[in-house]
Amino acid sequence: MVLSGVGIEAVANGRSIELAQASGIRIVDGCNGLATIGLFAGFVLAFPGSTRRRLLFIPLGVAVIYLANVARVSLLAALQVHWPPAFEFVHNLGAPAFFHLIVFGLWVLWANYGSAPHGSASDSSSDVATESTPAVA
């Protein structure tokens, strides 16, 4: 659907994307995003946080990772059509780096905002300590 939206004739056939103007792409287990989704969920589950926040954040992160993977595969297919020499470089280095940077960003978001609700006891105790410290000019 994404490729058709940008004018590239493509048909999904199982785990393959067949292209009218190029050889196409086969999505193997290492490139389907499932391992990355598991890694992301493991990050969220391993870091402190409430069950409610986890139940909201994990599906949100899965959706972001899924959309990023669709964009990655679409980019690779478009490269096969419009710039074939760049395919190997982007496939081996650029796309995985971008993809894992998104997962890292989600983890940082979780670590900073998902673990402790704002206004919790730990937040208020640090505010008190900061307020009682005299200002230095």
N, C-alpha and C positions, 0 to 999 in steps of 0.2 A: 504494500500500500504506500509506504514512504517513497520507494523508488518510482512507482507510477506517478506519484504526486510531483516529482521533479523531472518527469519526462523520460524516464528510463523504462523500457519494456522489460518487465520481470514477472516471473511466475514462481510461486512457492510450491515445491513438490517434495513433501516430507521434510527432510532435513536439508534440502538443497534449494538454492535460489537460482533458477535458470534465467539467463540473460539473453536477449535477442542479439546483442552486439558483442558479447564476450563469452568466455567459457563458463562463468557462473561461480557460485560459492557453495561449498558443502560445510555445514555447521556441525563440527564434531564435538564430543563431550567436553573437551577442554575449552571450547569457545562458546558454549551455550549460556554461560553466566551462572550456572547452578552452584559451582564450587565457590564462586565469589559471593553469591547470596548466602551460602552457608557460613563463609568466613565473616561476613558482615553480622549475621545473626549471632555468631559466637562472640564477636566483639561486644555487642549490646548485652548479651546475657552474662558475660564475664565481668562487666563493669557495673558498679552499683547503680541501682535505680529502682523505682517502684514498678510493680507488675503492670499497673494501669498505663504508665508511660511506655513501657516496653511493648505492650499490646497495641499501642498507637504508632510507635516509632518503627517497629520492625516491618509492618506492612508498607509504611511510607517509604522506608529505605529500599525494600524489595521492588516497589514500583519505580523508584528513581534508578536503581541498578538495571532493571529490565528495560526501561526507556533508553538508558545510556548504551546498553548492549544493542538494541535495535538501531540506534544512531551509528554505532561502531560498525555493525554489519552492513548497514546501508552505505556508509562512507566507503567501505572496502569494495562493495559492489560497484559503486559509482567510479571508483578509481580504476577498476578493471575496464570500464567502458571508456573513460575519458583520459586516463593517465596510467596505463598499465605498468610502466617502469617503477612507479612509486608504490605499487601494491605491496611488494615484499617488505620494504622498509616500514611502511605504516602498519602492516600486519604484525611484524615481529617486534617493533619498538614503540611506535607512536600510539597506536590504539591501546595496547595493554597499559602503557604508562598513564594515559588519559583515564582509562577505565578504573584503574586502581587508585588514581588520585581522587576520583569521585567517592570511592569507598572510604578512603582515608578522611575525606571531608565530612562524610556522614558520621564516621566514628568521632571526629573532633566535635562535631555538632552534638552528638550524644554525650560525650564526656563533659562538655561545657554546660549543656542545657537540659539533658535528660536525666542526669543522675540525682540531683537534689532540687526539689521545688523551691522557687524563689520565696524568700520570707521564712525559710525553715529555721530551726533552732541554731544550726551551724552558721547560717548566714547572719542571723541577728547577733550572735556572740562576736563575730568578727567585726561587725559594724560598731558594737559597743567599744571594743578595743581600739578601733581607729578613732572614734570620737573622743576618747579620753586621753589620747596622746596629744601633747601640746604642739601647736604649729611652730615651725622653725622658719624664720625669715631669712 
